[in-house]
Amino acid sequence: MLKQSWEAALEIGLPEVLASVQYGYATLARLEGDLEVAREMIGRSAHLMGNPVFAPQFYAVTLGTQGLVEAAAGDLGRARRHHREALRIAVDTRDAPVIAMVVVGIADLAIREGDPERAAYLLGAADAVRGSEDRTVPDVERLTFEARAALGDAGFEAAYRRAAGTTTAMVTGLLDPAAEGPDRDRGEGDQQDRRPDQ
């Protein structure tokens, strides 16, 4: 299906269509563990979607996917930069499902940094922002399993529930662990206007 979509995208020639298909290739390659292909395809997609005339929601999700790819490849610093920019753009859109997808990517970073409690909190924050669970986000099941395995059911549920009051207006500081928690103001802080390395 992706091959057929790619052929159609080339025929149509619209950058946003090409970027969408490259995003699909990158996502599939990442889930299959082919990080070289994933990095190449998501980089191409991000390059096209960086044009300000295109939907910022898709650009945010694309940058978040770049963060997931870089984290899987072991470059946590670069992953953090991609997630930071993805979160900034997503918050500006005020699109709750997009913000939640980006937050799931940050939960992946927390797991890879050895902080399963924070990952559980972030998964709870994503669901709170979205307003419900979303079983279509492929990383949620893996992250939930890993965090539960590390924390136990009670520990996971406690961290997850601590994020229950998170709103779209509160997520800006979620890349900063010190900004998390029900009594902390997450509406200020860790924002940067720079674009991530492409």
Backbone hydrogen bonds, N-H to C=O, Kabsch-Sander energy under -0.5 kcal/mol:
donor,donor_aa,acceptor,acceptor_aa,energy
5,S,1,M,-2.5
6,W,2,L,-2.8
7,E,3,K,-2.2
8,A,4,Q,-2.2
9,A,5,S,-2.7
10,L,6,W,-2.5
11,E,7,E,-1.8
12,I,8,A,-2.6
13,G,9,A,-3.3
17,V,14,L,-0.7
18,L,14,L,-2.3
19,A,15,P,-2.8
20,S,16,E,-1.6
21,V,17,V,-2.0
22,Q,18,L,-2.5
23,Y,19,A,-2.3
24,G,20,S,-2.0
25,Y,21,V,-2.5
26,A,22,Q,-2.6
27,T,23,Y,-2.6
28,L,24,G,-2.3
29,A,25,Y,-2.7
30,R,26,A,-2.5
31,L,27,T,-2.2
32,E,28,L,-1.6
33,G,30,R,-1.3
34,D,29,A,-2.7
35,L,33,G,-1.5
38,A,34,D,-2.2
39,R,35,L,-2.8
40,E,36,E,-2.1
41,M,37,V,-2.8
42,I,38,A,-2.7
43,G,39,R,-1.8
44,R,40,E,-1.9
45,S,41,M,-2.4
46,A,42,I,-2.7
47,H,43,G,-2.1
48,L,44,R,-2.1
49,M,45,S,-2.8
50,G,46,A,-1.1
51,N,48,L,-1.2
54,F,51,N,-2.0
59,Y,55,A,-1.5
60,A,56,P,-2.6
61,V,57,Q,-2.2
62,T,58,F,-2.4
63,L,59,Y,-2.6
64,G,60,A,-2.3
65,T,61,V,-2.1
66,Q,62,T,-2.1
67,G,63,L,-2.1
68,L,64,G,-2.0
69,V,65,T,-2.5
70,E,66,Q,-2.7
71,A,67,G,-2.4
72,A,68,L,-2.2
73,A,69,V,-1.8
74,G,71,A,-1.2
75,D,70,E,-2.4
76,L,74,G,-1.3
79,A,75,D,-2.2
80,R,76,L,-2.4
81,R,77,G,-1.8
82,H,78,R,-2.2
83,H,79,A,-2.7
84,R,80,R,-2.6
85,E,81,R,-2.1
86,A,82,H,-2.6
87,L,83,H,-2.7
88,R,84,R,-2.2
89,I,85,E,-2.4
90,A,86,A,-2.7
91,V,87,L,-2.7
92,D,88,R,-1.8
93,T,89,I,-1.4
94,R,90,A,-1.0
94,R,91,V,-0.7
95,D,90,A,-0.8
96,A,94,R,-0.9
99,I,95,D,-2.6
100,A,96,A,-2.6
101,M,97,P,-2.0
102,V,98,V,-2.1
103,V,99,I,-2.2
104,V,100,A,-2.0
105,G,101,M,-1.4
106,I,102,V,-1.5
107,A,103,V,-1.9
108,D,104,V,-1.8
109,L,105,G,-1.7
110,A,106,I,-2.1
111,I,107,A,-2.2
112,R,108,D,-2.2
113,E,109,L,-1.5
114,G,111,I,-1.6
115,D,110,A,-2.7
119,A,115,D,-1.9
120,A,116,P,-2.4
121,Y,117,E,-2.2
122,L,118,R,-2.6
123,L,119,A,-2.3
124,G,120,A,-2.1
125,A,121,Y,-2.3
126,A,122,L,-2.5
127,D,123,L,-2.0
128,A,124,G,-2.3
129,V,125,A,-2.7
130,R,126,A,-2.3
131,G,127,D,-2.3
132,S,127,D,-0.7
137,V,134,D,-1.1
140,V,137,V,-1.3
141,E,137,V,-0.5
142,R,138,P,-0.6
143,L,139,D,-2.6
144,T,140,V,-2.8
145,F,141,E,-2.3
146,E,142,R,-2.5
147,A,143,L,-2.7
148,R,144,T,-2.7
149,A,145,F,-2.4
150,A,146,E,-1.6
151,L,147,A,-2.5
152,G,148,R,-2.9
155,G,151,L,-0.6
156,F,152,G,-2.5
157,E,153,D,-2.7
158,A,154,A,-2.2
159,A,155,G,-2.0
160,Y,156,F,-2.9
161,R,157,E,-2.7
162,R,158,A,-1.4
163,A,159,A,-0.5
163,A,160,Y,-1.2
164,A,161,R,-2.0
166,T,163,A,-2.2
170,M,167,T,-1.7
171,V,168,T,-0.8
172,T,186,R,-0.5
173,G,186,R,-1.3
174,L,171,V,-2.2
176,D,173,G,-2.2
179,A,176,D,-2.3
180,E,177,P,-1.4
184,R,181,G,-1.4
186,R,184,R,-0.8
190,D,188,E,-0.6
191,Q,189,G,-2.6
